[in-house]
Amino acid sequence: MSQNPQIGDIVTFHRNHPHTSEMFPFLHTDLYYLRYEGNGHFIVTGKDHIPWDAQPTNES
């Protein structure tokens, strides 16, 4: 069982994980790191805050 992340925790996701492709389709690496910032938000290296339960925004 996975625990709820604590603020500052670093979590890893594989690109082929089903939730990964749904939430972060703009990522092109096979493995990447997220840092939990609280309130359901993670920071992806080099990206802005991404709501954990929201659809990704289309940014140019």
N, C-alpha and C positions, 0 to 999 in steps of 0.2 A: 504493500500500500504506500502511495506517495503522500507525503505531508504537505500541508499548505506552506508555501514559501514565506520566509521571513524577510523583512526589508533588508536589502543589501545582499541577499542570497544570489549566487550565480547559478543559473540553470542552463542545461544544454538541450538542444533539440536537433534531431536529424531531419534533414529536408524531406525525407520520404515518409515522415510521420504524418498521418492523415490530418491532424490539426494544424501542422506546420504549413502544408500546402494551401489550406483554407485561409489561414490568418495572415501568412507572410509570403504570398506568391512572388513578391519582388526580390526575395533572397535567392542568391545563386550559389551559395556554398553548401556543401553536404552537411557540415556541422557548424553550428554557431552558438553564441553565448547570449543569454539574456540576464539582466540584473533586475531583480524585483525592487520596485520603488514604492510599493504600498498602494492601497486602493485599487487593486486589480490591474496596475500598470507595470509594464516591463520596459526597460530600455534595451534596444538592440544596438550593438556596437555600430556607431556611425549613423544611427537613426534617431528620430525624435521619439517621444513617448508614444506607445501604442496601447490603446485600451485592450485588455486581454479578451474581452467579450464583444468587441466591436469589429465590424468589417473594415478591412484596410481602406484607407483613402487613396484615391488616384492622384499621385503627385507627379509633376513633370520633372 
